[in-house]
C-alpha cells in the first residue's frame, strides 16, 4: 500500500425519535440549553452530514425533558457528534 486506506463515505440512517445517550467526549456544543463537557441525552429529529466535517455529524433534536410535542416547535438542541459514536449506537449506514 502506498497510503492510508480510505473507506467509502456512508450515509447515516437513524429513525426520528431515537434516544441518543452521549458521553461528554462524544459531542461538541452547537445550539440549545446544554452544558458543555457533560453527558447528554437527545431525542433525534434529524441528522445533517457534511463531508467537510471530517468525522462529525450534526444532530438536531429535543431534550427528553422537553414539554412540547416534537411536531409543535423547532428542535431544542443542535450539536456535533462524532460519527463513529452514532455507528456504535446502532445507527445504520
Biopython code that builds the backbone (N, CA, C, O; Angstrom):
import numpy as np
from Bio.PDB.StructureBuilder import StructureBuilder

atoms = [
    (1, "UNK", "N", (0.831, -1.179, 0.000)),
    (1, "UNK", "CA", (0.000, 0.000, 0.000)),
    (1, "UNK", "C", (0.874, 1.239, 0.000)),
    (1, "UNK", "O", (1.978, 1.253, 0.543)),
    (2, "UNK", "N", (0.346, 2.273, -0.623)),
    (2, "UNK", "CA", (1.126, 3.499, -0.691)),
    (2, "UNK", "C", (0.608, 4.582, 0.247)),
    (2, "UNK", "O", (1.290, 5.590, 0.430)),
    (3, "UNK", "N", (-0.538, 4.423, 0.834)),
    (3, "UNK", "CA", (-1.097, 5.451, 1.710)),
    (3, "UNK", "C", (-2.166, 4.863, 2.608)),
    (3, "UNK", "O", (-2.401, 3.655, 2.584)),
    (4, "UNK", "N", (-2.814, 5.701, 3.398)),
    (4, "UNK", "CA", (-3.845, 5.210, 4.295)),
    (4, "UNK", "C", (-5.048, 4.684, 3.525)),
    (4, "UNK", "O", (-5.386, 5.185, 2.453)),
    (5, "UNK", "N", (-5.672, 3.688, 4.079)),
    (5, "UNK", "CA", (-6.869, 3.112, 3.487)),
    (5, "UNK", "C", (-8.014, 4.098, 3.619)),
    (5, "UNK", "O", (-8.293, 4.587, 4.714)),
    (6, "UNK", "N", (-8.678, 4.393, 2.509)),
    (6, "UNK", "CA", (-9.813, 5.304, 2.549)),
    (6, "UNK", "C", (-11.086, 4.498, 2.410)),
    (6, "UNK", "O", (-11.290, 3.797, 1.420)),
    (7, "UNK", "N", (-11.935, 4.606, 3.409)),
    (7, "UNK", "CA", (-13.218, 3.919, 3.363)),
    (7, "UNK", "C", (-14.232, 4.793, 2.649)),
    (7, "UNK", "O", (-14.161, 6.018, 2.735)),
    (8, "UNK", "N", (-15.185, 4.174, 1.936)),
    (8, "UNK", "CA", (-16.200, 4.976, 1.258)),
    (8, "UNK", "C", (-17.077, 5.686, 2.286)),
    (8, "UNK", "O", (-17.313, 5.175, 3.381)),
    (9, "UNK", "N", (-17.550, 6.863, 1.917)),
    (9, "UNK", "CA", (-18.443, 7.609, 2.802)),
    (9, "UNK", "C", (-19.737, 6.825, 2.982)),
    (9, "UNK", "O", (-20.244, 6.212, 2.042)),
    (10, "UNK", "N", (-20.260, 6.854, 4.197)),
    (10, "UNK", "CA", (-21.514, 6.160, 4.482)),
    (10, "UNK", "C", (-22.538, 7.183, 4.959)),
    (10, "UNK", "O", (-22.243, 8.022, 5.810)),
    (11, "UNK", "N", (-23.734, 7.105, 4.407)),
    (11, "UNK", "CA", (-24.805, 7.974, 4.871)),
    (11, "UNK", "C", (-25.436, 7.309, 6.095)),
    (11, "UNK", "O", (-25.635, 6.095, 6.125)),
    (12, "UNK", "N", (-25.741, 8.111, 7.081)),
    (12, "UNK", "CA", (-26.358, 7.583, 8.290)),
    (12, "UNK", "C", (-27.869, 7.558, 8.146)),
    (12, "UNK", "O", (-28.470, 8.482, 7.597)),
    (13, "UNK", "N", (-28.467, 6.504, 8.638)),
    (13, "UNK", "CA", (-29.920, 6.410, 8.687)),
    (13, "UNK", "C", (-30.311, 6.108, 10.118)),
    (13, "UNK", "O", (-30.018, 5.032, 10.640)),
    (14, "UNK", "N", (-30.973, 7.061, 10.749)),
    (14, "UNK", "CA", (-31.398, 6.923, 12.125)),
    (14, "UNK", "C", (-32.845, 7.381, 12.195)),
    (14, "UNK", "O", (-33.160, 8.485, 11.752)),
    (15, "UNK", "N", (-33.726, 6.561, 12.738)),
    (15, "UNK", "CA", (-35.136, 6.974, 12.805)),
    (15, "UNK", "C", (-35.328, 8.163, 13.742)),
    (15, "UNK", "O", (-34.713, 8.233, 14.806)),
    (16, "UNK", "N", (-36.188, 9.097, 13.335)),
    (16, "UNK", "CA", (-36.571, 10.195, 14.222)),
    (16, "UNK", "C", (-37.179, 9.587, 15.478)),
    (16, "UNK", "O", (-37.892, 8.585, 15.410)),
    (17, "UNK", "N", (-36.896, 10.194, 16.614)),
    (17, "UNK", "CA", (-37.388, 9.682, 17.882)),
    (17, "UNK", "C", (-36.393, 8.801, 18.611)),
    (17, "UNK", "O", (-36.629, 8.422, 19.758)),
    (18, "UNK", "N", (-35.275, 8.465, 17.960)),
    (18, "UNK", "CA", (-34.241, 7.656, 18.599)),
    (18, "UNK", "C", (-33.609, 8.446, 19.744)),
    (18, "UNK", "O", (-33.250, 9.610, 19.570)),
    (19, "UNK", "N", (-33.474, 7.822, 20.906)),
    (19, "UNK", "CA", (-32.818, 8.455, 22.046)),
    (19, "UNK", "C", (-31.324, 8.169, 21.983)),
    (19, "UNK", "O", (-30.901, 7.013, 22.002)),
    (20, "UNK", "N", (-30.537, 9.222, 21.908)),
    (20, "UNK", "CA", (-29.081, 9.093, 21.904)),
    (20, "UNK", "C", (-28.556, 9.492, 23.278)),
    (20, "UNK", "O", (-28.815, 10.600, 23.749)),
    (21, "UNK", "N", (-27.821, 8.593, 23.919)),
    (21, "UNK", "CA", (-27.155, 8.867, 25.196)),
    (21, "UNK", "C", (-25.684, 9.112, 24.865)),
    (21, "UNK", "O", (-24.971, 8.190, 24.468)),
    (22, "UNK", "N", (-25.240, 10.336, 25.026)),
    (22, "UNK", "CA", (-23.901, 10.715, 24.594)),
    (22, "UNK", "C", (-23.020, 11.074, 25.780)),
    (22, "UNK", "O", (-23.422, 11.842, 26.655)),
    (23, "UNK", "N", (-21.821, 10.516, 25.804)),
    (23, "UNK", "CA", (-20.847, 10.843, 26.841)),
    (23, "UNK", "C", (-20.239, 12.215, 26.539)),
    (23, "UNK", "O", (-20.307, 12.699, 25.409)),
    (24, "UNK", "N", (-19.652, 12.825, 27.547)),
    (24, "UNK", "CA", (-19.106, 14.176, 27.426)),
    (24, "UNK", "C", (-18.139, 14.324, 26.246)),
    (24, "UNK", "O", (-18.154, 15.358, 25.578)),
    (25, "UNK", "N", (-17.317, 13.340, 25.979)),
    (25, "UNK", "CA", (-16.335, 13.436, 24.908)),
    (25, "UNK", "C", (-16.856, 13.081, 23.534)),
    (25, "UNK", "O", (-16.104, 13.112, 22.560)),
    (26, "UNK", "N", (-18.147, 12.741, 23.437)),
    (26, "UNK", "CA", (-18.723, 12.308, 22.165)),
    (26, "UNK", "C", (-19.298, 13.440, 21.330)),
    (26, "UNK", "O", (-19.641, 13.237, 20.166)),
    (27, "UNK", "N", (-19.407, 14.633, 21.911)),
    (27, "UNK", "CA", (-20.094, 15.705, 21.212)),
    (27, "UNK", "C", (-19.475, 17.063, 21.541)),
    (27, "UNK", "O", (-18.741, 17.208, 22.519)),
    (28, "UNK", "N", (-19.787, 18.053, 20.703)),
    (28, "UNK", "CA", (-19.394, 19.436, 20.952)),
    (28, "UNK", "C", (-20.639, 20.313, 20.838)),
    (28, "UNK", "O", (-21.561, 19.988, 20.091)),
    (29, "UNK", "N", (-20.669, 21.427, 21.578)),
    (29, "UNK", "CA", (-21.870, 22.274, 21.591)),
    (29, "UNK", "C", (-22.177, 22.909, 20.251)),
    (29, "UNK", "O", (-21.294, 23.176, 19.437)),
    (30, "UNK", "N", (-23.447, 23.136, 20.057)),
    (30, "UNK", "CA", (-23.934, 23.866, 18.897)),
    (30, "UNK", "C", (-24.898, 24.927, 19.380)),
    (30, "UNK", "O", (-24.502, 26.065, 19.633)),
    (31, "UNK", "N", (-26.170, 24.556, 19.509)),
    (31, "UNK", "CA", (-27.194, 25.489, 19.954)),
    (31, "UNK", "C", (-28.108, 24.771, 20.931)),
    (31, "UNK", "O", (-28.393, 23.585, 20.767)),
    (32, "UNK", "N", (-28.563, 25.482, 21.939)),
    (32, "UNK", "CA", (-29.521, 24.921, 22.879)),
    (32, "UNK", "C", (-29.034, 24.998, 24.312)),
    (32, "UNK", "O", (-27.912, 25.418, 24.595)),
    (33, "UNK", "N", (-29.904, 24.584, 25.195)),
    (33, "UNK", "CA", (-29.646, 24.663, 26.631)),
    (33, "UNK", "C", (-28.934, 23.395, 27.101)),
    (33, "UNK", "O", (-29.528, 22.545, 27.765)),
    (34, "UNK", "N", (-27.656, 23.282, 26.747)),
    (34, "UNK", "CA", (-26.866, 22.127, 27.164)),
    (34, "UNK", "C", (-25.524, 22.609, 27.695)),
    (34, "UNK", "O", (-24.960, 23.587, 27.205)),
    (35, "UNK", "N", (-25.037, 21.923, 28.681)),
    (35, "UNK", "CA", (-23.764, 22.283, 29.300)),
    (35, "UNK", "C", (-22.645, 21.487, 28.646)),
    (35, "UNK", "O", (-22.691, 20.258, 28.595)),
    (36, "UNK", "N", (-21.641, 22.199, 28.147)),
    (36, "UNK", "CA", (-20.504, 21.545, 27.501)),
    (36, "UNK", "C", (-19.791, 20.623, 28.478)),
    (36, "UNK", "O", (-19.812, 20.836, 29.690)),
    (37, "UNK", "N", (-19.163, 19.599, 27.927)),
    (37, "UNK", "CA", (-18.336, 18.643, 28.676)),
    (37, "UNK", "C", (-19.123, 17.880, 29.744)),
    (37, "UNK", "O", (-18.601, 17.577, 30.817)),
    (38, "UNK", "N", (-20.381, 17.577, 29.436)),
    (38, "UNK", "CA", (-21.209, 16.732, 30.299)),
    (38, "UNK", "C", (-21.850, 15.659, 29.439)),
    (38, "UNK", "O", (-21.890, 15.782, 28.215)),
    (39, "UNK", "N", (-22.353, 14.607, 30.070)),
    (39, "UNK", "CA", (-23.144, 13.618, 29.348)),
    (39, "UNK", "C", (-24.467, 14.274, 28.967)),
    (39, "UNK", "O", (-24.973, 15.128, 29.694)),
    (40, "UNK", "N", (-25.022, 13.876, 27.835)),
    (40, "UNK", "CA", (-26.261, 14.494, 27.367)),
    (40, "UNK", "C", (-27.125, 13.444, 26.674)),
    (40, "UNK", "O", (-26.613, 12.507, 26.059)),
    (41, "UNK", "N", (-28.432, 13.613, 26.782)),
    (41, "UNK", "CA", (-29.384, 12.760, 26.072)),
    (41, "UNK", "C", (-30.159, 13.644, 25.099)),
    (41, "UNK", "O", (-30.580, 14.750, 25.441)),
    (42, "UNK", "N", (-30.340, 13.137, 23.881)),
    (42, "UNK", "CA", (-31.050, 13.880, 22.843)),
    (42, "UNK", "C", (-32.001, 12.922, 22.133)),
    (42, "UNK", "O", (-31.614, 11.812, 21.767)),
    (43, "UNK", "N", (-33.241, 13.352, 21.939)),
    (43, "UNK", "CA", (-34.196, 12.612, 21.121)),
    (43, "UNK", "C", (-34.057, 13.166, 19.711)),
    (43, "UNK", "O", (-34.336, 14.339, 19.462)),
    (44, "UNK", "N", (-33.627, 12.318, 18.801)),
    (44, "UNK", "CA", (-33.262, 12.733, 17.447)),
    (44, "UNK", "C", (-34.464, 13.200, 16.637)),
    (44, "UNK", "O", (-35.510, 12.553, 16.613)),
    (45, "UNK", "N", (-34.286, 14.347, 15.970)),
    (45, "UNK", "CA", (-35.239, 14.809, 14.960)),
    (45, "UNK", "C", (-34.662, 14.607, 13.571)),
    (45, "UNK", "O", (-35.356, 14.168, 12.654)),
    (46, "UNK", "N", (-33.360, 14.938, 13.423)),
    (46, "UNK", "CA", (-32.711, 14.829, 12.111)),
    (46, "UNK", "C", (-31.203, 14.815, 12.274)),
    (46, "UNK", "O", (-30.660, 15.244, 13.292)),
    (47, "UNK", "N", (-30.545, 14.314, 11.247)),
    (47, "UNK", "CA", (-29.084, 14.354, 11.150)),
    (47, "UNK", "C", (-28.716, 15.217, 9.957)),
    (47, "UNK", "O", (-29.431, 15.244, 8.956)),
    (48, "UNK", "N", (-27.614, 15.912, 10.066)),
    (48, "UNK", "CA", (-27.121, 16.714, 8.960)),
    (48, "UNK", "C", (-25.649, 16.376, 8.778)),
    (48, "UNK", "O", (-24.809, 16.769, 9.587)),
    (49, "UNK", "N", (-25.346, 15.651, 7.723)),
    (49, "UNK", "CA", (-23.971, 15.244, 7.482)),
    (49, "UNK", "C", (-23.337, 16.152, 6.437)),
    (49, "UNK", "O", (-24.001, 16.632, 5.518)),
    (50, "UNK", "N", (-22.049, 16.373, 6.599)),
    (50, "UNK", "CA", (-21.287, 17.201, 5.679)),
    (50, "UNK", "C", (-19.894, 16.590, 5.581)),
    (50, "UNK", "O", (-19.184, 16.527, 6.585)),
    (51, "UNK", "N", (-19.486, 16.138, 4.395)),
    (51, "UNK", "CA", (-18.161, 15.520, 4.264)),
    (51, "UNK", "C", (-17.037, 16.401, 4.787)),
    (51, "UNK", "O", (-16.008, 15.884, 5.222)),
    (52, "UNK", "N", (-17.207, 17.709, 4.755)),
    (52, "UNK", "CA", (-16.161, 18.618, 5.225)),
    (52, "UNK", "C", (-16.036, 18.593, 6.749)),
    (52, "UNK", "O", (-15.043, 19.083, 7.286)),
    (53, "UNK", "N", (-17.020, 18.034, 7.458)),
    (53, "UNK", "CA", (-16.966, 17.992, 8.918)),
    (53, "UNK", "C", (-16.018, 16.913, 9.433)),
    (53, "UNK", "O", (-15.789, 16.826, 10.639)),
    (54, "UNK", "N", (-15.470, 16.098, 8.555)),
    (54, "UNK", "CA", (-14.378, 15.185, 8.890)),
    (54, "UNK", "C", (-14.594, 14.390, 10.172)),
    (54, "UNK", "O", (-13.883, 14.578, 11.159)),
    (55, "UNK", "N", (-15.593, 13.490, 10.146)),
    (55, "UNK", "CA", (-15.799, 12.606, 11.284)),
    (55, "UNK", "C", (-16.837, 13.085, 12.284)),
    (55, "UNK", "O", (-17.023, 12.463, 13.330)),
    (56, "UNK", "N", (-17.512, 14.176, 11.977)),
    (56, "UNK", "CA", (-18.547, 14.708, 12.857)),
    (56, "UNK", "C", (-19.858, 14.820, 12.101)),
    (56, "UNK", "O", (-19.863, 15.056, 10.893)),
    (57, "UNK", "N", (-20.979, 14.649, 12.810)),
    (57, "UNK", "CA", (-22.309, 14.777, 12.230)),
    (57, "UNK", "C", (-23.144, 15.690, 13.122)),
    (57, "UNK", "O", (-23.109, 15.565, 14.346)),
    (58, "UNK", "N", (-23.886, 16.600, 12.517)),
    (58, "UNK", "CA", (-24.786, 17.453, 13.281)),
    (58, "UNK", "C", (-26.017, 16.656, 13.676)),
    (58, "UNK", "O", (-26.657, 16.035, 12.828)),
    (59, "UNK", "N", (-26.348, 16.672, 14.956)),
    (59, "UNK", "CA", (-27.549, 16.038, 15.485)),
    (59, "UNK", "C", (-28.509, 17.151, 15.891)),
    (59, "UNK", "O", (-28.146, 18.061, 16.637)),
    (60, "UNK", "N", (-29.718, 17.065, 15.396)),
    (60, "UNK", "CA", (-30.749, 18.053, 15.683)),
    (60, "UNK", "C", (-31.883, 17.325, 16.394)),
    (60, "UNK", "O", (-32.364, 16.299, 15.913)),
    (61, "UNK", "N", (-32.309, 17.856, 17.540)),
    (61, "UNK", "CA", (-33.350, 17.157, 18.273)),
    (61, "UNK", "C", (-33.859, 17.897, 19.485)),
    (61, "UNK", "O", (-33.762, 19.121, 19.579)),
    (62, "UNK", "N", (-34.398, 17.138, 20.400)),
    (62, "UNK", "CA", (-35.017, 17.659, 21.615)),
    (62, "UNK", "C", (-34.397, 16.988, 22.826)),
    (62, "UNK", "O", (-33.919, 15.857, 22.739)),
    (63, "UNK", "N", (-34.404, 17.675, 23.947)),
    (63, "UNK", "CA", (-34.025, 17.061, 25.206)),
    (63, "UNK", "C", (-35.180, 16.166, 25.635)),
    (63, "UNK", "O", (-36.331, 16.515, 25.375)),
    (64, "UNK", "N", (-34.929, 15.033, 26.279)),
    (64, "UNK", "CA", (-36.012, 14.139, 26.698)),
    (64, "UNK", "C", (-37.035, 14.831, 27.604)),
    (64, "UNK", "O", (-38.209, 14.461, 27.610)),
    (65, "UNK", "N", (-36.594, 15.831, 28.367)),
    (65, "UNK", "CA", (-37.498, 16.511, 29.281)),
    (65, "UNK", "C", (-38.293, 17.638, 28.608)),
    (65, "UNK", "O", (-39.021, 18.359, 29.291)),
    (66, "UNK", "N", (-38.170, 17.805, 27.293)),
    (66, "UNK", "CA", (-38.903, 18.839, 26.571)),
    (66, "UNK", "C", (-40.402, 18.620, 26.770)),
    (66, "UNK", "O", (-40.902, 17.511, 26.583)),
    (67, "UNK", "N", (-41.116, 19.681, 27.150)),
    (67, "UNK", "CA", (-42.547, 19.579, 27.453)),
    (67, "UNK", "C", (-43.442, 19.645, 26.223)),
    (67, "UNK", "O", (-44.641, 19.384, 26.327)),
    (68, "UNK", "N", (-42.898, 19.983, 25.076)),
    (68, "UNK", "CA", (-43.706, 20.143, 23.877)),
    (68, "UNK", "C", (-43.603, 18.905, 22.991)),
    (68, "UNK", "O", (-42.570, 18.237, 22.961)),
    (69, "UNK", "N", (-44.658, 18.614, 22.290)),
    (69, "UNK", "CA", (-44.581, 17.551, 21.279)),
    (69, "UNK", "C", (-43.610, 18.012, 20.195)),
    (69, "UNK", "O", (-43.602, 19.186, 19.827)),
    (70, "UNK", "N", (-42.798, 17.098, 19.688)),
    (70, "UNK", "CA", (-41.761, 17.447, 18.716)),
    (70, "UNK", "C", (-42.331, 18.172, 17.503)),
    (70, "UNK", "O", (-41.652, 19.011, 16.910)),
    (71, "UNK", "N", (-43.561, 17.862, 17.129)),
    (71, "UNK", "CA", (-44.173, 18.481, 15.956)),
    (71, "UNK", "C", (-44.610, 19.913, 16.233)),
    (71, "UNK", "O", (-44.887, 20.659, 15.293)),
    (72, "UNK", "N", (-44.679, 20.317, 17.508)),
    (72, "UNK", "CA", (-45.240, 21.617, 17.865)),
    (72, "UNK", "C", (-44.221, 22.753, 17.900)),
    (72, "UNK", "O", (-44.615, 23.918, 17.967)),
    (73, "UNK", "N", (-42.938, 22.453, 17.859)),
    (73, "UNK", "CA", (-41.948, 23.533, 17.878)),
    (73, "UNK", "C", (-40.635, 23.075, 17.282)),
    (73, "UNK", "O", (-40.406, 21.883, 17.076)),
    (74, "UNK", "N", (-39.783, 24.039, 17.010)),
    (74, "UNK", "CA", (-38.468, 23.738, 16.443)),
    (74, "UNK", "C", (-37.643, 22.923, 17.432)),
    (74, "UNK", "O", (-37.888, 22.985, 18.637)),
    (75, "UNK", "N", (-36.675, 22.165, 16.941)),
    (75, "UNK", "CA", (-35.815, 21.389, 17.835)),
    (75, "UNK", "C", (-35.129, 22.267, 18.882)),
    (75, "UNK", "O", (-34.785, 23.420, 18.622)),
    (76, "UNK", "N", (-34.939, 21.694, 20.069)),
    (76, "UNK", "CA", (-34.338, 22.400, 21.213)),
    (76, "UNK", "C", (-32.828, 22.518, 21.105)),
    (76, "UNK", "O", (-32.247, 23.507, 21.552)),
    (77, "UNK", "N", (-32.183, 21.507, 20.512)),
    (77, "UNK", "CA", (-30.727, 21.473, 20.513)),
    (77, "UNK", "C", (-30.177, 21.074, 19.151)),
    (77, "UNK", "O", (-30.805, 20.355, 18.373)),
    (78, "UNK", "N", (-28.978, 21.573, 18.905)),
    (78, "UNK", "CA", (-28.167, 21.141, 17.770)),
    (78, "UNK", "C", (-26.767, 20.951, 18.327)),
    (78, "UNK", "O", (-26.240, 21.831, 19.007)),
    (79, "UNK", "N", (-26.171, 19.818, 18.043)),
    (79, "UNK", "CA", (-24.806, 19.583, 18.492)),
    (79, "UNK", "C", (-24.092, 18.688, 17.499)),
    (79, "UNK", "O", (-24.716, 17.929, 16.758)),
    (80, "UNK", "N", (-22.763, 18.793, 17.500)),
    (80, "UNK", "CA", (-21.957, 17.941, 16.625)),
    (80, "UNK", "C", (-21.555, 16.712, 17.410)),
    (80, "UNK", "O", (-21.043, 16.802, 18.526)),
    (81, "UNK", "N", (-21.798, 15.556, 16.801)),
    (81, "UNK", "CA", (-21.498, 14.275, 17.441)),
    (81, "UNK", "C", (-20.486, 13.541, 16.575)),
    (81, "UNK", "O", (-20.562, 13.564, 15.347)),
    (82, "UNK", "N", (-19.538, 12.889, 17.239)),
    (82, "UNK", "CA", (-18.581, 12.074, 16.496)),
    (82, "UNK", "C", (-19.353, 10.992, 15.741)),
    (82, "UNK", "O", (-20.144, 10.261, 16.338)),
    (83, "UNK", "N", (-19.130, 10.890, 14.460)),
    (83, "UNK", "CA", (-19.867, 9.953, 13.614)),
    (83, "UNK", "C", (-19.659, 8.512, 14.066)),
    (83, "UNK", "O", (-20.600, 7.721, 14.005)),
    (84, "UNK", "N", (-18.458, 8.143, 14.520)),
    (84, "UNK", "CA", (-18.228, 6.773, 14.977)),
    (84, "UNK", "C", (-19.102, 6.445, 16.189)),
    (84, "UNK", "O", (-19.477, 5.289, 16.381)),
    (85, "UNK", "N", (-19.424, 7.433, 16.996)),
    (85, "UNK", "CA", (-20.308, 7.222, 18.153)),
    (85, "UNK", "C", (-21.717, 6.872, 17.675)),
    (85, "UNK", "O", (-22.369, 6.007, 18.259)),
    (86, "UNK", "N", (-22.184, 7.527, 16.632)),
    (86, "UNK", "CA", (-23.517, 7.213, 16.104)),
    (86, "UNK", "C", (-23.567, 5.776, 15.594)),
    (86, "UNK", "O", (-24.567, 5.086, 15.798)),
    (87, "UNK", "N", (-22.511, 5.317, 14.938)),
    (87, "UNK", "CA", (-22.474, 3.933, 14.466)),
    (87, "UNK", "C", (-22.457, 2.961, 15.649)),
    (87, "UNK", "O", (-23.077, 1.899, 15.581)),
    (88, "UNK", "N", (-21.762, 3.309, 16.721)),
    (88, "UNK", "CA", (-21.760, 2.458, 17.925)),
    (88, "UNK", "C", (-23.129, 2.375, 18.562)),
    (88, "UNK", "O", (-23.458, 1.376, 19.201)),
    (89, "UNK", "N", (-23.939, 3.425, 18.395)),
    (89, "UNK", "CA", (-25.282, 3.440, 18.971)),
    (89, "UNK", "C", (-26.280, 2.690, 18.087)),
    (89, "UNK", "O", (-27.486, 2.745, 18.327)),
    (90, "UNK", "N", (-25.788, 2.003, 17.084)),
    (90, "UNK", "CA", (-26.674, 1.194, 16.258)),
    (90, "UNK", "C", (-27.231, 1.888, 15.050)),
    (90, "UNK", "O", (-28.119, 1.356, 14.384)),
    (91, "UNK", "N", (-26.728, 3.071, 14.750)),
    (91, "UNK", "CA", (-27.174, 3.769, 13.559)),
    (91, "UNK", "C", (-26.633, 3.020, 12.343)),
    (91, "UNK", "O", (-25.485, 2.577, 12.341)),
    (92, "UNK", "N", (-27.445, 2.885, 11.334)),
    (92, "UNK", "CA", (-27.031, 2.081, 10.195)),
    (92, "UNK", "C", (-26.600, 2.951, 9.026)),
    (92, "UNK", "O", (-27.136, 4.038, 8.810)),
    (93, "UNK", "N", (-25.615, 2.453, 8.270)),
    (93, "UNK", "CA", (-25.168, 3.188, 7.091)),
    (93, "UNK", "C", (-26.122, 2.975, 5.935)),
    (93, "UNK", "O", (-25.910, 3.517, 4.850)),
]
sb = StructureBuilder()
sb.init_structure("model")
sb.init_model(0)
sb.init_chain("A")
sb.init_seg("    ")
for serial, (resi, resn, name, xyz) in enumerate(atoms, 1):
    if name == "N":
        sb.init_residue(resn, " ", resi, " ")
    sb.init_atom(name, np.array(xyz, "f"), 0.0, 1.0, " ", f" {name:<3s}", serial, name[0])
structure = sb.get_structure()
